[in-house]
Amino acid sequence: MKLLSGAGLVASILIAAPALSASFQDGLTAYTANRVDEARRIYEQVRQDDAAPAKARADAGRELARIAWLVDRDLATAERRLREADSVGHDRCRTARLYVRVLREGRAFRRAVEVARSGLALCEDPAEADEVRVEGALGALAEAMHDSAPGSAHLAEARSLLAGLSESGKAALPANAATLRLALLSADPDGALNAWRGYFWLGDGQDAPQAMAAWRDKVGGTFAAGLHATAHPRDQAALAEMLMRAGFHEDAAWLAREGDLARRAKGSPAWTRTAAYLDLRLGFDAATHALNRSLAKGGARDMAGYQTQVQRLTTAAAAALGVGGDPRQAVFDQLGLYGTVGLTGGYPSAHIGHVVRDERRSVEQYGRRGEVRFIVVDNVLANGFESWLWDGRATAGGWAENGSTIIQVRPAYTDRPLKAWLMTHDTPARRRWEQELPALEQRDLEVLAASRIAYLPGVDARLSRQGIEQIASRAGGSGAAGRGAFLDEYERAVSQHSIFIHEGRHVLDQASGESLSPEELEYRAKLSELALADYPRLPLAGINGDTIGTDTPHGRANSRIIAAYAQWMAAHRDAIPGLDPKAPLLAQLDRLSDDQIRAVARSLDPWTPS
C-alpha cells in the first residue's frame, strides 16, 4: 500500500503544517498512530498552556475540534473548540475552513455559508481562501438540495463564492465537483459538461474518462436530455446512472429524488443499477463510519464482522441487479467499482472507488520484468481506516495485488501539482514557506537532540522545495504554457515513483514467490523509489514523514531507511558537499546529491546486482 503524506510531497506548510512545540508534535505523533485519547490529552495541555506558542495553541484547538467531530460526532464540542482556536488569533483562515466543513457535514448549512463569508476576510493566502470558498459553496448547494426546490438565492451564493476562486483553485477537484453540482441544480447542461471535463482533466475532444467508454461522445447529450425542463424519466435515469458511475453519488441521489425516479423510471436498466448502488452506498457508508469511529475509540479490530457486513450488502445489491457468481465481484463489475476489503496497517479497511482508467502497463526493475494491469479509481467510497483518521494529512495513494495489478487512488495525486506550482514563483504560499522555514529547521534540531531518528519538518520542506525546483527547471517555459508543462511533469514524476515504481515493486515482489512481511514489502518498494525515480528527493521527503516512529509497516520501513542514510552519511562525511561538521547529520539530509540518494538505496536493496 502506497502512503502519500500531505507534508511530504509539497512543503509541509501547504497542507497541514506540523506544530513547532515539542508537546504538540507528541500529540500529532500519538494521533497518527491511532492513540486518540493520548493525543486528546496532549492537545488539551497545549491549548491551556499560556507559555506555548500561539501557533501550537491554535493548532491544538483545531485538532481537538477535528477529534470531536470526526471521532465523536459531537458538533457542539467541535464548535466550541474551533471558537477557542480562533480566539488565539493564529491561522484563523485554517480554523474557518475546518469550521465551515464541520457545520456543513453537521447539516448546519446556513451557518456554514455565514462562517465562510466572514472567514474569507481572514485569508491572506489565495490557496487557503479557495478552500474556504469551496466549503462555503458546498454548504449553500447542500441547503438548496435539501429544500423542496433549489432556491435561487442559495445557488447565487454558491455561484458568487466559486467565482472568486484563483486560477489554481478552479482546477482543483473539489472546485470542479462543486461547480458540477451548481450546474445540475441550475439545469445548466453546458456548465455541467465543462465542470465534468474540468474534474477529470479531460483534453480537447474528450468527454469521458478512459474507463467510461460507454459514455464516450455521449456525455454532453446525456446532460442536455436529463436536465431538460420536460425531461423524460429514462433520460433522467440515464443521467443519474452516469453520475453514479463516475462517483457523484450525492448528485445522483438528488436527481433521483427530484425526478421521483423510483416510481417514474422503475424497471429501466439504468435506474435498476443506480438504485442498487444508492442502497449499497447507504449501508456501506453507515457500516464503514461506525467501524472507523469504533477503531479510533479503541474498539475491537473486527475484520470478520466488517467483511460479513460488506458481503451482506453486496449480496443484496447482486439480487437487486439480478447477477450471479461472486456477489461482490459481480456488483463491482456492474457498477464500475474496484477495491479491496481487508487489513491495512493492521486495521480492518476498505479501499473502493469508481474506475476511471483501466489499461495494461509494463514494469521493469533490476532486470525483472512484468506486465501489469493499471487501474485508477476516483470518488472513493472508502480509502482505509488510516486515511480516514488522518483526515487529509496523509492518505493511501494506491496498492498492488495478485502480482499483476496496480491501483492508483486519483484524488491523492491531483492537488499536489497545483500546490507545488505555487512554490515556483512569488506567491503567498511561497512567502509563508520562507517565513516558517527557520522555525521548522529549529524544530529539527530540537527533535534530534532527543531522538536519533524522527520526522524532521525542516528537512522535509527543503527536500520538497528542491524537487519542485528540479521539476520546474525540466519543464521550462513561463505563463500558462509553463504552468501546464510543470503540472504535467509534476504529476508524471509523482506517479512514476509512488505508483509505477513503488507499486510495481510490490507486483514484482509478489510474483517472485518470496514470503515477505508487510514491513519488508514497504521497505523494498521505498528503496526502489529512491533508486529509480527521476527525482529521488520527492520520495525521500515522503520517507522522512510523520509516520516515522509509528508501529506500522510504513513507519517501521521509513525508520529503517532513514537510519541507514544516517549511517552512510557518518561514514562518508567528506563526500557530502557543504556538510557542516557541527550540525546533526540528518538535519543535513538534503545535502546529499541525487546520485548519492540513489546509491545508498541500491546498496540496501537485495535485488541490486553484485
Secondary structure, DSSP 8 states (H G I E B T S, - for coil): -EEEETTTSS-GGGTS---SSHHHHHHHHHHHTT-HHHHHHHHHHHHH-TTS-HHHHHHHHHHHHHHHHHTT--HHHHHHHHHHHHHHTSSHHHHHHHHHHHHHHTT-HHHHHHHHHHHHTT--SHHHHHHHHHHHHHHHHHHHHHSSS--HHHHHHHHHHHHT--HHHHHSHHHHHHHHHHHHHTT-HHHHHHHHHHHTT--TT--S-TT-GGGTTTHHHHHHHHTSTT--HHHHHHHHHHHHHHT-HHHHHHHHHHTTHHHHTTT-HHHHHHHHHHHHHHHHHHHHHHHHHHHHTT----HHHHHHHHHHHHHHHHHHHT--SSHHHHHHHHHTEEEEEEEETTEEEEEEEEEEEEEEEEEEETTEEEEEEEEEEEEEEEE-HHHHHHTTSEEEEEEEETTTEEEEETHHHHHHHHHHHTTSSS-HHHHHHHHHHHHHHHHHHHHHHH-SS---HHHHHHHHHHHHHHHHHHH---HHHHHHHHHHHHHHHHHIIIIIIHHHHHHHHHHHT----HHHHHHHHHHHHHHH-SSTHHHHHHHSSTTTTSSSHHHHHHHHHHHHHHHHHHH-GGGSTT--TTS-SGGGGGGS-HHHHHHHHHHH-TTS--
